[in-house]
Each structure stands twice: as C-alpha cells, then as structure tokens.
C-alpha cells in the first residue's frame, strides 16, 4: 500500500485522514475539547504585573507549564495521534523532537496504547530523555 502525506492530508491506501482545508468552526473546537478532556488540564490565565507595567497593557499568561508534560505540546500531539485510523495504529508512530513535543507524543502514545519511536538529538538534556521515557512507559 502507498502512503502519501502533504501539509493538508495523509492517505494510506484509500483512507484519508487529518485533512485540514478550512478554518475550524466553534463546533469543531468543542469536539476537540471533548476529545482531549481528561488528558489535558484546564490551565489558568495569570495576570503579569511586570509585563503589564512594561507594555502599558493588561498582559495575562496562559500557564501551560502546569500541564502534566509541562507544555501545551500535549494538546496537538494527543489530537493528532488520536486521529490515526484504527487500521494504521498497529504500525505505531514516528516523531522527532528535542523535548517538549516528545514528552507530549510519549504521553499520548501511552494513553492510547500506541507504540512509537521518537528521535531526539544527541545533545538533548538527560532530564528530557528521562521525562520521555517516564511519560511513554512501555510504548516509546
């Protein structure tokens, strides 16, 4: 079978998936929110006095560092991997990242019980490698 991927869709055999050709609607966003619920934490906005003072505006920071994997990367990784058709899941996934995305992919793979390989640069800090191993459990 032939596997084809472009920036808008992927096709394996006769199956197309992860196609994005329009701006997501509010309904689409709500569906994604339901999908990632329980995996992704709802994080607060925090008012930043120093940034607000510096720029003369009300600046709020989205505290994505409070996610399990310490970044927003779990949102995209989980959503993308969850859209892999069931027929392709046994083949696993491959990703490349130096850290935060790798942690999101690892956690998503473990949650969905999909095996994956993550390629990381030799210069990746040991704490990032350890975190990927931790979040990926036996699936990475």
C-alpha positions as CSV (number, residue, x, y, z in Angstrom):
1,X,0.0,0.0,0.0
2,X,1.2,3.5,-0.7
3,X,1.4,6.2,2.0
4,X,1.2,9.8,0.8
5,X,1.3,12.9,3.0
6,X,1.1,16.6,2.2
7,X,0.6,19.6,4.5
8,X,-3.2,19.2,4.2
9,X,-3.8,15.4,4.3
10,X,-2.4,12.0,4.6
11,X,-3.6,9.0,2.6
12,X,-2.9,5.3,3.2
13,X,-4.4,3.0,0.6
14,X,-7.9,4.5,0.1
15,X,-8.1,6.1,3.6
16,X,-7.6,9.9,4.0
17,X,-7.1,11.4,7.5
18,X,-6.0,14.5,9.3
19,X,-7.3,16.7,6.5
20,X,-7.4,20.4,7.2
21,X,-8.5,22.6,4.4
22,X,-10.8,25.1,6.3
23,X,-10.7,27.1,9.5
24,X,-12.1,25.0,12.3
25,X,-15.6,26.0,13.5
26,X,-16.7,26.5,17.1
27,X,-18.3,23.1,16.9
28,X,-15.0,21.6,15.7
29,X,-13.2,23.2,18.6
30,X,-15.7,21.9,21.1
31,X,-15.3,18.4,19.7
32,X,-11.5,18.6,20.2
33,X,-12.0,19.9,23.7
34,X,-14.1,16.8,24.5
35,X,-11.5,14.6,22.9
36,X,-8.6,15.9,25.0
37,X,-10.7,16.3,28.2
38,X,-9.1,14.2,30.9
39,X,-5.7,14.2,29.2
40,X,-5.1,18.0,29.1
41,X,-5.6,20.1,32.1
42,X,-7.6,23.3,32.0
43,X,-4.9,25.9,32.9
44,X,-5.4,29.4,34.3
45,X,-4.6,32.8,32.9
46,X,-2.4,34.7,35.3
47,X,-2.1,38.4,35.3
48,X,1.6,39.5,34.9
49,X,2.3,42.8,36.7
50,X,5.8,43.2,35.3
51,X,4.8,42.7,31.7
52,X,1.6,44.8,32.1
53,X,3.6,47.6,33.5
54,X,6.3,47.3,30.9
55,X,4.0,47.4,27.9
56,X,1.2,49.6,29.4
57,X,-1.4,46.9,28.8
58,X,-3.2,44.2,30.7
59,X,-1.0,41.1,30.0
60,X,-2.1,37.6,31.0
61,X,0.0,34.5,30.7
62,X,-1.6,31.1,29.9
63,X,0.0,28.7,32.4
64,X,0.6,25.7,30.2
65,X,3.6,24.9,32.3
66,X,1.1,23.3,34.7
67,X,0.3,20.6,32.2
68,X,1.5,17.1,33.1
69,X,4.2,17.3,30.4
70,X,4.9,21.0,31.4
71,X,3.9,22.5,28.0
72,X,1.0,22.9,25.6
73,X,2.5,20.4,23.2
74,X,0.3,17.6,24.6
75,X,-2.7,19.3,23.0
76,X,-1.5,18.9,19.5
77,X,0.2,15.5,20.0
78,X,-2.8,13.9,21.6
79,X,-5.2,15.3,19.0
80,X,-3.0,14.3,16.0
81,X,-2.3,10.8,17.3
82,X,-6.0,10.2,18.2
83,X,-6.9,10.9,14.5
84,X,-4.8,8.0,13.3
85,X,-7.2,5.5,11.8
86,X,-7.6,2.2,13.7
87,X,-6.2,0.3,10.8
88,X,-2.9,2.2,11.0
89,X,-2.4,2.3,14.7
90,X,-0.6,-1.1,15.0
91,X,2.1,0.4,12.8
92,X,2.9,2.9,15.5
93,X,4.2,6.4,15.1
94,X,7.5,8.2,14.5
95,X,8.3,11.6,15.8
96,X,11.4,13.8,16.1
97,X,11.8,16.4,18.9
98,X,14.3,17.7,21.4
99,X,12.0,17.8,24.3
100,X,8.5,19.2,24.9
101,X,6.8,17.8,21.8
102,X,8.5,14.4,22.5
103,X,7.0,14.4,26.0
104,X,3.6,15.1,24.6
105,X,3.9,12.4,22.0
106,X,5.1,9.9,24.6
107,X,2.2,10.6,26.9
108,X,-0.3,10.4,24.1
109,X,1.1,7.1,22.9
110,X,0.9,5.7,26.4
111,X,-2.7,6.9,26.9
112,X,-3.8,5.4,23.6
113,X,-1.6,2.3,23.8
114,X,0.1,3.1,20.5
115,X,3.8,2.2,20.1
116,X,6.1,4.9,18.9
117,X,9.7,5.9,18.2
118,X,10.9,9.3,19.0
119,X,14.2,10.5,17.5
120,X,16.0,13.1,19.7
121,X,19.3,14.9,19.1
122,X,22.4,13.6,20.9
123,X,22.5,17.0,22.7
124,X,19.1,16.5,24.3
125,X,19.4,17.0,28.1
126,X,19.2,13.8,30.2
127,X,16.2,15.2,32.1
128,X,14.2,15.5,28.8
129,X,15.2,11.9,27.8
130,X,14.1,10.7,31.3
131,X,10.8,12.5,31.0
132,X,10.0,11.0,27.6
133,X,10.8,7.5,29.0
134,X,8.6,8.2,32.0
135,X,5.6,9.5,30.1
136,X,5.9,6.9,27.3
137,X,6.0,4.0,29.7
138,X,6.3,0.8,27.6
139,X,5.1,2.4,24.4
140,X,8.1,4.5,23.5
